Amino acid sequence: MSESQSSSPQSFHRATDVERGGLVRIVFDGRTIEAYAGESVAAALLAAGIRTLRASPRADAPRGAFCWMGICQECVIVADGVRRPACRLEVRDGMVITPGTVP
């Protein structure tokens, strides 16, 4: 795989030539993140360099967005007190998010 096709964290960035919604601020695990209206929580966190959204309950291993369609539940977070997959939830200004737990 060439360097330009790498999946390293440095390769993730927001495209600058895309029309997007207005700027909003969300809080993830105490950290304020700038995001754009209309993008998913998972995309906003990934663009901010946050890849780990929760830890697995048995092995305490990091988990994050995997399927990007809400099926795998790997990206579960708690947004404003409600457990949701981050890939299926649009950001809202002032949203408070904590790492998720899977029962």
N, C-alpha and C positions, 0 to 999 in steps of 0.2 A: 504494500500500500504506500503510495507516495505521501510525502509530508503534507501536501495540500488536501489529501483525502483522509488524513488521520482523524481518529475520534478522541484525541486528547482534549482535556478541558480548554486548552488555548484555542481550539478550532471552533468553539461555540461563540457566536456573537450575533448581535442584532443586525439584520440587513438595513442599510441606510437608504435604499432606494424603494422602500415599501411604504405605501400610505397607511398610516395607523391611527388609532384612536388617541384621545387626549391622555396626557400624562397623569398617572395616579400613583399613590403611595400605599404600600401594604407593609405589614410588619410580620416577619417570619422569625420565630424563636427569639424575639427581642431586637432583631435587626431590621431597620427601615430599608425597604427596597423600592426603587422606582420601576414602574411597569407601565404598560399602555392598555387603555380600555379595549376590551375585545380579545385580549390574549389570555390563555389559560394560566392558572397559577403555576403549573408545572413549567410552562415555557418561560414565564417571568422569572422564576427561581433559577432555572438553568441559565438564562441569559445573565443573571446576577452572579453566576459562578457557584450556585448551590446545587449540588447533585444528590446529596443524601437528604431524603425527606422523612425517613423514619429508620428505626432499627428493627431487625427481625426479633420476635419475642423469645425464640429459643437460643439462637446463636449470637444475638446482639450484633449481627452483621448489618452493614449499611444497605438500605434499600432506596430506590428512586424510581423515576418514570421508566417503564419498560415497554408496555404495549401501546401506550398513547391513545387508548380507546376505552379505558375504564373497566376492562375485563379482569386483568391480573391482580388488581388491588395493591400492587407494589408501591404506588405513589400516594397512598392514603395519608391525608393530613386532617387536622381539626381546624376548621375555619369558622370563626365566630361561634365556637362551641358545638359545631356540627361536623361529624366525621364524613369526609367526602374524598373521592379520588381527585387529586390535583390536576390531572390531565383533562378532566371533564368540567372543571369549575372556572368560570371567568373571574378575573380580578375585579374588585370593586374598591374604590378609594376608601382608605381607612380600615380595610379588612385586617383582622388579627388572626394569624395562622401559627399553629404549633405543630411539631412533628406528630404524626399519627401513630395510633396503636391498632393492632389487629387482634381481636379476641381469640 
